[in-house]
């Protein structure tokens, strides 16, 4: 299972043992903590399985309210935006007519969330987010014509 292969068995041992007693019909990601699902999404990203990473990050975002670590939360916003961007670019390069342009809009929104979250913390992160937003917005305008 990719969850075990992501970083080592010891970190995920507790999460995996908890899933056995979970309610019937719930998926593995629903029963894991946000940081564990983030690690799973990063493993998918390293394997270039961007669609799976985006699905896992959707689950992380729904659990982000319980995350206390601001650095981890910031990392989750950034990673989600990157995976949406990479997934769109992969689809666009494969077949421009079949690409899901909604991913581009979602990527821009995620970069905006990342910028707003880091506005009081890191000016470097804000500059990075604004540069990405400008780049993706320009790409979006070019594709509309």
ABEGO torsion letter per residue (X at the ends): XAAAAAAEAAAAAAAAAAAAABBBGBBAAAABBAAAAAAAAAAAAAAGBAAAAAAAAAAAAAAAAABABAAAAAAAAAAAAAAAAAAAAAAAAABAAABBAAAAAAAAAAAAAAAAAAAAABAAAAAAAAAAAAAAAAAAAAAAX
